[in-house]
Amino acid sequence: MDNSAKPRIEVAVAIIRRGDCFLVAKRPKNKAGAGKWEFPGGKIEPLESPEECLVREIQEEFGASVLISESLAVLDYEYPEGGKFRFHCYLCEIPNEEPKALEHEEIAWVEAKNLAGIDLLEADKQLIPLIQKKAGL
C-alpha cells in the first residue's frame, strides 16, 4: 500500500508534571507497542479539540481530572511500518487526585533527567529534550 495515502492520526499527549517528575504509563499487552512506556493521551475524536481529548482520555485511563497548563509542541512522527501521527503535546498537572492505572499495565512518576533511561515508544522519545528543557535541565 502506498504509504502517502494513509491518513495521519491526530493524537493529544499529556505531559503531566508533579514536582520534578513526569507521569508515564506502560502500554497494555493487547495494544501496539505492548510493554513500552508512553506519555498519556489518545486519538482525537471528530469534532473534539486536543484539550477536550486530554480531559476525556485522562479521566478514562487514570480516573483523574487533568489541568492543562500550556501547549508544549505539535510534532509529526511516522513509524517505519507506516503509521503517520501528529502529536499535540500539552504540559499538564493532576493537582487533586492520585492517578490510577485503569487501562495500562502500570504507571510511574519519572524524573526528567531519567526519562531517556526508560523504554519509551519511539514517537515519545522526541519529547524528552522539550520536557528536560521545561524542567530546567
A tleap script that builds the chain and sets N, CA, C and O, in Angstrom:
source leaprc.protein.ff14SB
mol = sequence {
  NMET ASP ASN SER ALA LYS PRO ARG ILE GLU
  VAL ALA VAL ALA ILE ILE ARG ARG GLY ASP
  CYS PHE LEU VAL ALA LYS ARG PRO LYS ASN
  LYS ALA GLY ALA GLY LYS TRP GLU PHE PRO
  GLY GLY LYS ILE GLU PRO LEU GLU SER PRO
  GLU GLU CYS LEU VAL ARG GLU ILE GLN GLU
  GLU PHE GLY ALA SER VAL LEU ILE SER GLU
  SER LEU ALA VAL LEU ASP TYR GLU TYR PRO
  GLU GLY GLY LYS PHE ARG PHE HIE CYS TYR
  LEU CYS GLU ILE PRO ASN GLU GLU PRO LYS
  ALA LEU GLU HIE GLU GLU ILE ALA TRP VAL
  GLU ALA LYS ASN LEU ALA GLY ILE ASP LEU
  LEU GLU ALA ASP LYS GLN LEU ILE PRO LEU
  ILE GLN LYS LYS ALA GLY CLEU
}
set mol.1.N position { 0.842 -1.198 0.000 }
set mol.1.CA position { 0.000 0.000 0.000 }
set mol.1.C position { 0.873 1.242 0.000 }
set mol.1.O position { 1.876 1.306 0.711 }
set mol.2.N position { 0.498 2.204 -0.780 }
set mol.2.CA position { 1.215 3.467 -0.848 }
set mol.2.C position { 1.064 4.190 0.488 }
set mol.2.O position { -0.042 4.546 0.895 }
set mol.3.N position { 2.192 4.399 1.161 }
set mol.3.CA position { 2.172 4.996 2.496 }
set mol.3.C position { 1.667 6.435 2.483 }
set mol.3.O position { 1.102 6.890 3.478 }
set mol.4.N position { 1.856 7.161 1.386 }
set mol.4.CA position { 1.418 8.559 1.331 }
set mol.4.C position { -0.109 8.667 1.356 }
set mol.4.O position { -0.655 9.724 1.673 }
set mol.5.N position { -0.793 7.571 1.021 }
set mol.5.CA position { -2.255 7.588 1.014 }
set mol.5.C position { -2.849 7.350 2.405 }
set mol.5.O position { -4.036 7.588 2.626 }
set mol.6.N position { -2.025 6.883 3.335 }
set mol.6.CA position { -2.519 6.617 4.687 }
set mol.6.C position { -2.833 7.934 5.386 }
set mol.6.O position { -2.026 8.863 5.341 }
set mol.7.N position { -3.983 8.025 6.026 }
set mol.7.CA position { -4.301 9.265 6.739 }
set mol.7.C position { -3.437 9.421 7.987 }
set mol.7.O position { -3.029 8.439 8.607 }
set mol.8.N position { -3.172 10.662 8.335 }
set mol.8.CA position { -2.421 10.949 9.554 }
set mol.8.C position { -3.387 10.908 10.729 }
set mol.8.O position { -4.496 11.436 10.642 }
set mol.9.N position { -2.980 10.294 11.807 }
set mol.9.CA position { -3.799 10.193 13.006 }
set mol.9.C position { -3.422 11.339 13.945 }
set mol.9.O position { -2.253 11.529 14.282 }
set mol.10.N position { -4.439 12.096 14.357 }
set mol.10.CA position { -4.222 13.218 15.273 }
set mol.10.C position { -4.337 12.706 16.713 }
set mol.10.O position { -5.322 12.065 17.078 }
set mol.11.N position { -3.324 12.996 17.514 }
set mol.11.CA position { -3.247 12.485 18.877 }
set mol.11.C position { -2.957 13.637 19.838 }
set mol.11.O position { -2.152 14.518 19.536 }
set mol.12.N position { -3.616 13.622 20.991 }
set mol.12.CA position { -3.319 14.579 22.052 }
set mol.12.C position { -2.473 13.872 23.101 }
set mol.12.O position { -2.761 12.736 23.478 }
set mol.13.N position { -1.416 14.555 23.575 }
set mol.13.CA position { -0.488 13.973 24.534 }
set mol.13.C position { -0.399 14.877 25.763 }
set mol.13.O position { -0.201 16.086 25.648 }
set mol.14.N position { -0.549 14.267 26.938 }
set mol.14.CA position { -0.448 14.995 28.199 }
set mol.14.C position { 0.927 14.750 28.812 }
set mol.14.O position { 1.276 13.618 29.145 }
set mol.15.N position { 1.697 15.812 28.956 }
set mol.15.CA position { 2.969 15.747 29.672 }
set mol.15.C position { 2.629 16.210 31.093 }
set mol.15.O position { 2.650 17.403 31.395 }
set mol.16.N position { 2.318 15.243 31.950 }
set mol.16.CA position { 1.789 15.539 33.282 }
set mol.16.C position { 2.942 15.637 34.276 }
set mol.16.O position { 3.695 14.687 34.492 }
set mol.17.N position { 3.047 16.821 34.868 }
set mol.17.CA position { 4.167 17.108 35.778 }
set mol.17.C position { 3.693 17.140 37.224 }
set mol.17.O position { 2.610 17.635 37.537 }
set mol.18.N position { 4.535 16.598 38.093 }
set mol.18.CA position { 4.336 16.717 39.540 }
set mol.18.C position { 5.728 16.936 40.128 }
set mol.18.O position { 6.530 16.006 40.221 }
set mol.19.N position { 5.998 18.170 40.522 }
set mol.19.CA position { 7.341 18.499 41.005 }
set mol.19.C position { 8.358 18.325 39.896 }
set mol.19.O position { 8.225 18.917 38.825 }
set mol.20.N position { 9.383 17.508 40.149 }
set mol.20.CA position { 10.425 17.239 39.148 }
set mol.20.C position { 10.135 15.995 38.316 }
set mol.20.O position { 10.957 15.595 37.492 }
set mol.21.N position { 8.968 15.380 38.528 }
set mol.21.CA position { 8.655 14.110 37.867 }
set mol.21.C position { 7.530 14.257 36.846 }
set mol.21.O position { 6.717 15.179 36.902 }
set mol.22.N position { 7.519 13.305 35.908 }
set mol.22.CA position { 6.517 13.283 34.848 }
set mol.22.C position { 5.883 11.903 34.795 }
set mol.22.O position { 6.554 10.891 34.997 }
set mol.23.N position { 4.577 11.871 34.522 }
set mol.23.CA position { 3.827 10.621 34.502 }
set mol.23.C position { 4.031 9.877 33.184 }
set mol.23.O position { 3.862 10.441 32.103 }
set mol.24.N position { 4.396 8.604 33.294 }
set mol.24.CA position { 4.467 7.717 32.138 }
set mol.24.C position { 3.630 6.482 32.448 }
set mol.24.O position { 3.420 6.131 33.608 }
set mol.25.N position { 3.158 5.831 31.389 }
set mol.25.CA position { 2.293 4.660 31.546 }
set mol.25.C position { 2.785 3.547 30.629 }
set mol.25.O position { 3.178 3.798 29.490 }
set mol.26.N position { 2.760 2.315 31.134 }
set mol.26.CA position { 3.195 1.156 30.346 }
set mol.26.C position { 2.014 0.613 29.550 }
set mol.26.O position { 0.968 0.291 30.113 }
set mol.27.N position { 2.195 0.515 28.235 }
set mol.27.CA position { 1.123 0.065 27.345 }
set mol.27.C position { 0.716 -1.374 27.654 }
set mol.27.O position { 1.565 -2.220 27.937 }
set mol.28.N position { -0.604 -1.648 27.595 }
set mol.28.CA position { -1.083 -2.993 27.904 }
set mol.28.C position { -0.713 -4.013 26.824 }
set mol.28.O position { -0.372 -3.657 25.696 }
set mol.29.N position { -0.792 -5.285 27.203 }
set mol.29.CA position { -0.386 -6.388 26.323 }
set mol.29.C position { -1.204 -6.472 25.036 }
set mol.29.O position { -0.706 -6.979 24.031 }
set mol.30.N position { -2.425 -5.996 25.043 }
set mol.30.CA position { -3.297 -6.128 23.871 }
set mol.30.C position { -3.208 -4.944 22.904 }
set mol.30.O position { -4.033 -4.838 21.998 }
set mol.31.N position { -2.243 -4.066 23.073 }
set mol.31.CA position { -2.106 -2.886 22.201 }
set mol.31.C position { -0.766 -2.898 21.492 }
set mol.31.O position { 0.185 -3.541 21.936 }
set mol.32.N position { -0.704 -2.166 20.365 }
set mol.32.CA position { 0.573 -1.988 19.669 }
set mol.32.C position { 1.566 -1.340 20.630 }
set mol.32.O position { 1.194 -0.476 21.424 }
set mol.33.N position { 2.814 -1.755 20.556 }
set mol.33.CA position { 3.819 -1.209 21.468 }
set mol.33.C position { 3.686 -1.745 22.884 }
set mol.33.O position { 4.135 -1.104 23.833 }
set mol.34.N position { 3.078 -2.905 23.035 }
set mol.34.CA position { 2.848 -3.506 24.358 }
set mol.34.C position { 4.141 -3.562 25.160 }
set mol.34.O position { 5.190 -3.949 24.646 }
set mol.35.N position { 4.047 -3.170 26.432 }
set mol.35.CA position { 5.190 -3.218 27.327 }
set mol.35.C position { 6.081 -1.991 27.287 }
set mol.35.O position { 6.929 -1.810 28.161 }
set mol.36.N position { 5.895 -1.151 26.285 }
set mol.36.CA position { 6.672 0.086 26.217 }
set mol.36.C position { 5.954 1.168 27.031 }
set mol.36.O position { 4.744 1.109 27.251 }
set mol.37.N position { 6.725 2.138 27.463 }
set mol.37.CA position { 6.170 3.265 28.212 }
set mol.37.C position { 5.774 4.369 27.248 }
set mol.37.O position { 6.328 4.487 26.155 }
set mol.38.N position { 4.805 5.179 27.667 }
set mol.38.CA position { 4.342 6.295 26.843 }
set mol.38.C position { 3.885 7.423 27.751 }
set mol.38.O position { 3.611 7.225 28.935 }
set mol.39.N position { 3.811 8.610 27.165 }
set mol.39.CA position { 3.145 9.710 27.839 }
set mol.39.C position { 1.655 9.547 27.576 }
set mol.39.O position { 1.268 9.151 26.477 }
set mol.40.N position { 0.816 9.843 28.556 }
set mol.40.CA position { -0.627 9.613 28.410 }
set mol.40.C position { -1.253 10.444 27.290 }
set mol.40.O position { -0.725 11.481 26.887 }
set mol.41.N position { -2.394 9.958 26.803 }
set mol.41.CA position { -3.143 10.674 25.774 }
set mol.41.C position { -3.905 9.705 24.904 }
set mol.41.O position { -4.127 8.552 25.275 }
set mol.42.N position { -4.306 10.188 23.738 }
set mol.42.CA position { -5.043 9.318 22.838 }
set mol.42.C position { -5.471 10.030 21.575 }
set mol.42.O position { -5.198 11.213 21.369 }
set mol.43.N position { -6.151 9.267 20.735 }
set mol.43.CA position { -6.629 9.792 19.454 }
set mol.43.C position { -7.711 10.846 19.675 }
set mol.43.O position { -8.603 10.693 20.510 }
set mol.44.N position { -7.598 11.911 18.902 }
set mol.44.CA position { -8.592 12.987 18.957 }
set mol.44.C position { -9.796 12.559 18.133 }
set mol.44.O position { -9.662 12.230 16.954 }
set mol.45.N position { -10.967 12.562 18.748 }
set mol.45.CA position { -12.204 12.172 18.073 }
set mol.45.C position { -12.668 13.294 17.140 }
set mol.45.O position { -12.286 14.449 17.332 }
set mol.46.N position { -13.494 12.966 16.123 }
set mol.46.CA position { -14.045 14.009 15.248 }
set mol.46.C position { -14.780 15.066 16.075 }
set mol.46.O position { -15.490 14.732 17.024 }
set mol.47.N position { -14.609 16.325 15.718 }
set mol.47.CA position { -15.238 17.483 16.369 }
set mol.47.C position { -14.754 17.697 17.802 }
set mol.47.O position { -15.389 18.431 18.560 }
set mol.48.N position { -13.640 17.069 18.188 }
set mol.48.CA position { -13.091 17.220 19.531 }
set mol.48.C position { -11.781 18.002 19.431 }
set mol.48.O position { -10.972 17.742 18.541 }
set mol.49.N position { -11.571 18.951 20.331 }
set mol.49.CA position { -10.301 19.670 20.360 }
set mol.49.C position { -9.258 18.806 21.078 }
set mol.49.O position { -9.624 17.888 21.813 }
set mol.50.N position { -7.967 19.087 20.875 }
set mol.50.CA position { -6.948 18.326 21.605 }
set mol.50.C position { -7.129 18.437 23.125 }
set mol.50.O position { -6.916 17.468 23.853 }
set mol.51.N position { -7.520 19.612 23.589 }
set mol.51.CA position { -7.718 19.805 25.026 }
set mol.51.C position { -8.887 18.965 25.535 }
set mol.51.O position { -8.791 18.360 26.602 }
set mol.52.N position { -9.985 18.922 24.789 }
set mol.52.CA position { -11.135 18.093 25.173 }
set mol.52.C position { -10.752 16.617 25.183 }
set mol.52.O position { -11.182 15.857 26.051 }
set mol.53.N position { -9.942 16.226 24.212 }
set mol.53.CA position { -9.467 14.848 24.139 }
set mol.53.C position { -8.678 14.484 25.395 }
set mol.53.O position { -8.875 13.410 25.964 }
set mol.54.N position { -7.784 15.376 25.829 }
set mol.54.CA position { -6.981 15.075 27.011 }
set mol.54.C position { -7.830 14.947 28.263 }
set mol.54.O position { -7.606 14.049 29.075 }
set mol.55.N position { -8.795 15.827 28.427 }
set mol.55.CA position { -9.683 15.733 29.587 }
set mol.55.C position { -10.382 14.378 29.596 }
set mol.55.O position { -10.448 13.717 30.632 }
set mol.56.N position { -10.906 13.965 28.439 }
set mol.56.CA position { -11.604 12.673 28.318 }
set mol.56.C position { -10.656 11.500 28.560 }
set mol.56.O position { -10.954 10.605 29.352 }
set mol.57.N position { -9.521 11.511 27.878 }
set mol.57.CA position { -8.584 10.383 27.958 }
set mol.57.C position { -8.012 10.204 29.366 }
set mol.57.O position { -7.914 9.076 29.848 }
set mol.58.N position { -7.640 11.285 30.023 }
set mol.58.CA position { -7.052 11.167 31.362 }
set mol.58.C position { -8.098 10.666 32.354 }
set mol.58.O position { -7.771 9.912 33.271 }
set mol.59.N position { -9.345 11.078 32.177 }
set mol.59.CA position { -10.418 10.564 33.034 }
set mol.59.C position { -10.614 9.064 32.791 }
set mol.59.O position { -10.724 8.285 33.737 }
set mol.60.N position { -10.657 8.665 31.504 }
set mol.60.CA position { -10.876 7.250 31.159 }
set mol.60.C position { -9.707 6.362 31.591 }
set mol.60.O position { -9.918 5.281 32.142 }
set mol.61.N position { -8.485 6.813 31.343 }
set mol.61.CA position { -7.309 5.972 31.555 }
set mol.61.C position { -6.773 5.997 32.978 }
set mol.61.O position { -6.139 5.041 33.424 }
set mol.62.N position { -7.032 7.111 33.704 }
set mol.62.CA position { -6.421 7.280 35.025 }
set mol.62.C position { -7.410 7.664 36.119 }
set mol.62.O position { -7.023 7.793 37.281 }
set mol.63.N position { -8.683 7.850 35.765 }
set mol.63.CA position { -9.687 8.207 36.753 }
set mol.63.C position { -9.387 9.524 37.438 }
set mol.63.O position { -9.663 9.683 38.627 }
set mol.64.N position { -8.821 10.479 36.692 }
set mol.64.CA position { -8.402 11.743 37.289 }
set mol.64.C position { -8.757 12.914 36.369 }
set mol.64.O position { -8.915 12.760 35.158 }
set mol.65.N position { -8.873 14.069 36.983 }
set mol.65.CA position { -9.128 15.309 36.236 }
set mol.65.C position { -7.803 15.998 35.973 }
set mol.65.O position { -7.003 16.207 36.885 }
set mol.66.N position { -7.583 16.347 34.716 }
set mol.66.CA position { -6.321 16.961 34.325 }
set mol.66.C position { -6.507 18.469 34.167 }
set mol.66.O position { -7.549 18.938 33.708 }
set mol.67.N position { -5.486 19.209 34.553 }
set mol.67.CA position { -5.449 20.656 34.365 }
set mol.67.C position { -4.390 20.944 33.311 }
set mol.67.O position { -3.215 20.639 33.518 }
set mol.68.N position { -4.788 21.526 32.185 }
set mol.68.CA position { -3.866 21.801 31.083 }
set mol.68.C position { -3.245 23.170 31.293 }
set mol.68.O position { -3.952 24.173 31.394 }
set mol.69.N position { -1.908 23.208 31.359 }
set mol.69.CA position { -1.185 24.455 31.618 }
set mol.69.C position { -0.865 25.219 30.343 }
set mol.69.O position { -1.157 26.410 30.231 }
set mol.70.N position { -0.256 24.519 29.371 }
set mol.70.CA position { 0.163 25.196 28.144 }
set mol.70.C position { 0.439 24.192 27.039 }
set mol.70.O position { 0.701 23.017 27.293 }
set mol.71.N position { 0.374 24.681 25.804 }
set mol.71.CA position { 0.753 23.869 24.653 }
set mol.71.C position { 2.276 23.807 24.620 }
set mol.71.O position { 2.951 24.833 24.697 }
set mol.72.N position { 2.803 22.603 24.507 }
set mol.72.CA position { 4.254 22.417 24.519 }
set mol.72.C position { 4.810 22.309 23.099 }
set mol.72.O position { 5.844 22.902 22.791 }
set mol.73.N position { 4.130 21.557 22.235 }
set mol.73.CA position { 4.620 21.357 20.865 }
set mol.73.C position { 3.576 20.618 20.043 }
set mol.73.O position { 2.682 19.965 20.581 }
set mol.74.N position { 3.711 20.736 18.725 }
set mol.74.CA position { 2.979 19.896 17.782 }
set mol.74.C position { 4.053 19.222 16.927 }
set mol.74.O position { 4.819 19.884 16.226 }
set mol.75.N position { 4.090 17.893 17.004 }
set mol.75.CA position { 5.150 17.137 16.348 }
set mol.75.C position { 4.559 16.051 15.451 }
set mol.75.O position { 3.559 15.421 15.795 }
set mol.76.N position { 5.191 15.844 14.301 }
set mol.76.CA position { 4.797 14.766 13.402 }
set mol.76.C position { 5.769 13.606 13.569 }
set mol.76.O position { 6.965 13.804 13.784 }
set mol.77.N position { 5.236 12.392 13.467 }
set mol.77.CA position { 6.076 11.206 13.549 }
set mol.77.C position { 5.485 10.129 12.646 }
set mol.77.O position { 4.270 9.936 12.589 }
set mol.78.N position { 6.379 9.431 11.940 }
set mol.78.CA position { 5.944 8.329 11.082 }
set mol.78.C position { 6.720 7.082 11.467 }
set mol.78.O position { 7.949 7.058 11.401 }
set mol.79.N position { 5.988 6.038 11.872 }
set mol.79.CA position { 6.621 4.772 12.220 }
set mol.79.C position { 7.079 4.074 10.945 }
set mol.79.O position { 6.431 4.208 9.907 }
set mol.80.N position { 8.183 3.334 11.003 }
set mol.80.CA position { 8.685 2.631 9.805 }
set mol.80.C position { 7.641 1.712 9.169 }
set mol.80.O position { 7.632 1.537 7.951 }
set mol.81.N position { 6.762 1.124 9.987 }
set mol.81.CA position { 5.733 0.228 9.436 }
set mol.81.C position { 4.562 0.993 8.827 }
set mol.81.O position { 3.622 0.384 8.315 }
set mol.82.N position { 4.613 2.321 8.879 }
set mol.82.CA position { 3.644 3.100 8.119 }
set mol.82.C position { 2.677 3.978 8.869 }
set mol.82.O position { 1.979 4.761 8.225 }
set mol.83.N position { 2.582 3.910 10.164 }
set mol.83.CA position { 1.649 4.764 10.887 }
set mol.83.C position { 2.131 6.203 10.926 }
set mol.83.O position { 3.258 6.477 11.339 }
set mol.84.N position { 1.267 7.132 10.493 }
set mol.84.CA position { 1.616 8.556 10.489 }
set mol.84.C position { 0.792 9.272 11.560 }
set mol.84.O position { -0.431 9.141 11.606 }
set mol.85.N position { 1.477 10.028 12.417 }
set mol.85.CA position { 0.823 10.665 13.546 }
set mol.85.C position { 1.213 12.135 13.655 }
set mol.85.O position { 2.324 12.527 13.297 }
set mol.86.N position { 0.288 12.932 14.150 }
set mol.86.CA position { 0.587 14.310 14.574 }
set mol.86.C position { 0.228 14.383 16.054 }
set mol.86.O position { -0.916 14.150 16.445 }
set mol.87.N position { 1.230 14.712 16.866 }
set mol.87.CA position { 1.065 14.772 18.314 }
set mol.87.C position { 0.904 16.219 18.765 }
set mol.87.O position { 1.766 17.060 18.511 }
set mol.88.N position { -0.203 16.496 19.433 }
set mol.88.CA position { -0.480 17.805 20.039 }
set mol.88.C position { -0.142 17.645 21.521 }
set mol.88.O position { -0.896 17.021 22.267 }
set mol.89.N position { 0.986 18.206 21.946 }
set mol.89.CA position { 1.521 17.944 23.285 }
set mol.89.C position { 1.271 19.129 24.214 }
set mol.89.O position { 1.517 20.283 23.863 }
set mol.90.N position { 0.779 18.812 25.402 }
set mol.90.CA position { 0.429 19.845 26.385 }
set mol.90.C position { 1.063 19.530 27.728 }
set mol.90.O position { 1.071 18.382 28.172 }
set mol.91.N position { 1.592 20.561 28.371 }
set mol.91.CA position { 2.062 20.446 29.737 }
set mol.91.C position { 0.843 20.493 30.644 }
set mol.91.O position { 0.019 21.401 30.537 }
set mol.92.N position { 0.729 19.516 31.538 }
set mol.92.CA position { -0.465 19.366 32.368 }
set mol.92.C position { -0.084 19.026 33.800 }
set mol.92.O position { 1.078 18.770 34.115 }
set mol.93.N position { -1.098 19.033 34.656 }
set mol.93.CA position { -0.931 18.503 36.006 }
set mol.93.C position { -2.240 17.878 36.460 }
set mol.93.O position { -3.314 18.184 35.943 }
set mol.94.N position { -2.121 17.012 37.422 }
set mol.94.CA position { -3.285 16.427 38.096 }
set mol.94.C position { -3.167 16.887 39.543 }
set mol.94.O position { -2.526 16.222 40.357 }
set mol.95.N position { -3.784 18.025 39.870 }
set mol.95.CA position { -3.491 18.656 41.159 }
set mol.95.C position { -4.126 17.998 42.379 }
set mol.95.O position { -3.537 18.043 43.459 }
set mol.96.N position { -5.290 17.397 42.252 }
set mol.96.CA position { -6.040 16.997 43.442 }
set mol.96.C position { -6.289 15.507 43.596 }
set mol.96.O position { -6.999 15.094 44.513 }
set mol.97.N position { -5.718 14.690 42.716 }
set mol.97.CA position { -6.003 13.265 42.753 }
set mol.97.C position { -4.735 12.467 42.484 }
set mol.97.O position { -3.760 12.993 41.947 }
set mol.98.N position { -4.759 11.201 42.859 }
set mol.98.CA position { -3.670 10.298 42.507 }
set mol.98.C position { -4.153 9.455 41.326 }
set mol.98.O position { -5.121 8.707 41.462 }
set mol.99.N position { -3.489 9.564 40.165 }
set mol.99.CA position { -3.931 8.778 39.008 }
set mol.99.C position { -3.784 7.276 39.262 }
set mol.99.O position { -2.888 6.837 39.983 }
set mol.100.N position { -4.685 6.498 38.652 }
set mol.100.CA position { -4.678 5.043 38.770 }
set mol.100.C position { -4.501 4.435 37.378 }
set mol.100.O position { -4.964 5.005 36.390 }
set mol.101.N position { -3.842 3.299 37.296 }
set mol.101.CA position { -3.631 2.611 36.016 }
set mol.101.C position { -4.888 1.812 35.675 }
set mol.101.O position { -4.960 0.620 35.974 }
set mol.102.N position { -5.879 2.455 35.053 }
set mol.102.CA position { -7.131 1.787 34.712 }
set mol.102.C position { -7.046 1.029 33.382 }
set mol.102.O position { -7.744 0.033 33.191 }
set mol.103.N position { -6.189 1.501 32.459 }
set mol.103.CA position { -6.084 0.870 31.136 }
set mol.103.C position { -4.650 0.476 30.775 }
set mol.103.O position { -4.415 -0.080 29.702 }
set mol.104.N position { -3.699 0.756 31.653 }
set mol.104.CA position { -2.290 0.452 31.399 }
set mol.104.C position { -1.821 -0.636 32.367 }
set mol.104.O position { -2.459 -0.897 33.387 }
set mol.105.N position { -0.688 -1.265 32.024 }
set mol.105.CA position { -0.088 -2.275 32.900 }
set mol.105.C position { 0.306 -1.645 34.236 }
set mol.105.O position { 0.053 -2.208 35.301 }
set mol.106.N position { 0.931 -0.469 34.160 }
set mol.106.CA position { 1.334 0.259 35.361 }
set mol.106.C position { 1.639 1.698 34.979 }
set mol.106.O position { 1.749 2.031 33.799 }
set mol.107.N position { 1.774 2.542 35.987 }
set mol.107.CA position { 2.162 3.929 35.767 }
set mol.107.C position { 3.317 4.250 36.703 }
set mol.107.O position { 3.527 3.563 37.703 }
set mol.108.N position { 4.068 5.302 36.371 }
set mol.108.CA position { 5.202 5.697 37.201 }
set mol.108.C position { 5.456 7.190 37.036 }
set mol.108.O position { 5.199 7.769 35.980 }
set mol.109.N position { 5.963 7.795 38.094 }
set mol.109.CA position { 6.439 9.177 38.053 }
set mol.109.C position { 7.952 9.108 37.890 }
set mol.109.O position { 8.644 8.534 38.731 }
set mol.110.N position { 8.467 9.694 36.806 }
set mol.110.CA position { 9.887 9.604 36.475 }
set mol.110.C position { 10.478 11.013 36.413 }
set mol.110.O position { 9.898 11.914 35.808 }
set mol.111.N position { 11.641 11.189 37.049 }
set mol.111.CA position { 12.319 12.480 36.980 }
set mol.111.C position { 12.735 12.759 35.539 }
set mol.111.O position { 13.098 11.848 34.796 }
set mol.112.N position { 12.676 14.032 35.160 }
set mol.112.CA position { 13.012 14.427 33.788 }
set mol.112.C position { 14.393 13.926 33.381 }
set mol.112.O position { 14.581 13.498 32.242 }
set mol.113.N position { 15.349 13.973 34.283 }
set mol.113.CA position { 16.720 13.554 33.958 }
set mol.113.C position { 16.811 12.053 33.684 }
set mol.113.O position { 17.786 11.600 33.082 }
set mol.114.N position { 15.813 11.271 34.114 }
set mol.114.CA position { 15.838 9.814 33.932 }
set mol.114.C position { 14.948 9.316 32.791 }
set mol.114.O position { 14.888 8.112 32.546 }
set mol.115.N position { 14.255 10.221 32.087 }
set mol.115.CA position { 13.320 9.798 31.038 }
set mol.115.C position { 14.008 9.017 29.915 }
set mol.115.O position { 13.428 8.077 29.371 }
set mol.116.N position { 15.228 9.396 29.568 }
set mol.116.CA position { 15.928 8.713 28.469 }
set mol.116.C position { 16.279 7.275 28.830 }
set mol.116.O position { 16.595 6.480 27.945 }
set mol.117.N position { 16.230 6.928 30.106 }
set mol.117.CA position { 16.606 5.593 30.542 }
set mol.117.C position { 15.463 4.594 30.581 }
set mol.117.O position { 15.673 3.433 30.933 }
set mol.118.N position { 14.251 5.024 30.224 }
set mol.118.CA position { 13.134 4.078 30.210 }
set mol.118.C position { 12.778 3.726 28.767 }
set mol.118.O position { 13.113 4.459 27.836 }
set mol.119.N position { 12.098 2.599 28.600 }
set mol.119.CA position { 11.788 2.079 27.267 }
set mol.119.C position { 10.520 2.742 26.717 }
set mol.119.O position { 9.447 2.139 26.689 }
set mol.120.N position { 10.671 3.993 26.283 }
set mol.120.CA position { 9.542 4.751 25.727 }
set mol.120.C position { 9.270 4.354 24.286 }
set mol.120.O position { 10.160 3.894 23.572 }
set mol.121.N position { 8.016 4.543 23.870 }
set mol.121.CA position { 7.687 4.425 22.444 }
set mol.121.C position { 8.583 5.380 21.662 }
set mol.121.O position { 8.926 6.458 22.148 }
set mol.122.N position { 8.961 4.979 20.443 }
set mol.122.CA position { 9.857 5.803 19.630 }
set mol.122.C position { 9.329 7.225 19.454 }
set mol.122.O position { 10.090 8.185 19.575 }
set mol.123.N position { 8.052 7.367 19.173 }
set mol.123.CA position { 7.480 8.695 18.954 }
set mol.123.C position { 7.597 9.567 20.199 }
set mol.123.O position { 7.796 10.777 20.086 }
set mol.124.N position { 7.478 8.969 21.384 }
set mol.124.CA position { 7.525 9.735 22.628 }
set mol.124.C position { 8.944 10.171 22.981 }
set mol.124.O position { 9.127 11.148 23.708 }
set mol.125.N position { 9.939 9.462 22.480 }
set mol.125.CA position { 11.334 9.821 22.779 }
set mol.125.C position { 11.674 11.226 22.297 }
set mol.125.O position { 12.509 11.900 22.900 }
set mol.126.N position { 11.036 11.677 21.216 }
set mol.126.CA position { 11.347 13.004 20.683 }
set mol.126.C position { 10.893 14.124 21.628 }
set mol.126.O position { 11.291 15.276 21.460 }
set mol.127.N position { 10.068 13.789 22.610 }
set mol.127.CA position { 9.605 14.786 23.581 }
set mol.127.C position { 10.586 15.011 24.723 }
set mol.127.O position { 10.503 16.026 25.414 }
set mol.128.N position { 11.510 14.087 24.931 }
set mol.128.CA position { 12.409 14.174 26.085 }
set mol.128.C position { 13.170 15.503 26.140 }
set mol.128.O position { 13.176 16.134 27.197 }
set mol.129.N position { 13.816 15.965 25.053 }
set mol.129.CA position { 14.535 17.246 25.154 }
set mol.129.C position { 13.621 18.422 25.522 }
set mol.129.O position { 14.027 19.306 26.277 }
set mol.130.N position { 12.392 18.436 24.995 }
set mol.130.CA position { 11.451 19.522 25.333 }
set mol.130.C position { 11.078 19.477 26.811 }
set mol.130.O position { 10.996 20.512 27.474 }
set mol.131.N position { 10.856 18.273 27.316 }
set mol.131.CA position { 10.482 18.111 28.729 }
set mol.131.C position { 11.655 18.494 29.626 }
set mol.131.O position { 11.475 19.180 30.632 }
set mol.132.N position { 12.841 18.055 29.264 }
set mol.132.CA position { 14.009 18.381 30.088 }
set mol.132.C position { 14.282 19.885 30.084 }
set mol.132.O position { 14.722 20.439 31.092 }
set mol.133.N position { 14.029 20.535 28.975 }
set mol.133.CA position { 14.201 21.994 28.925 }
set mol.133.C position { 13.178 22.663 29.863 }
set mol.133.O position { 13.523 23.587 30.599 }
set mol.134.N position { 11.939 22.199 29.832 }
set mol.134.CA position { 10.902 22.732 30.734 }
set mol.134.C position { 11.271 22.520 32.192 }
set mol.134.O position { 10.953 23.340 33.053 }
set mol.135.N position { 11.953 21.394 32.459 }
set mol.135.CA position { 12.333 21.059 33.826 }
set mol.135.C position { 13.619 21.781 34.256 }
set mol.135.O position { 14.077 21.629 35.388 }
set mol.136.N position { 14.187 22.561 33.343 }
set mol.136.CA position { 15.394 23.329 33.682 }
set mol.136.C position { 16.679 22.542 33.596 }
set mol.136.O position { 17.671 22.907 34.227 }
set mol.137.N position { 16.683 21.460 32.820 }
set mol.137.CA position { 17.907 20.651 32.674 }
set mol.137.C position { 18.698 21.070 31.463 }
set mol.137.O position { 19.753 20.499 31.187 }
savepdb mol mol.pdb
quit
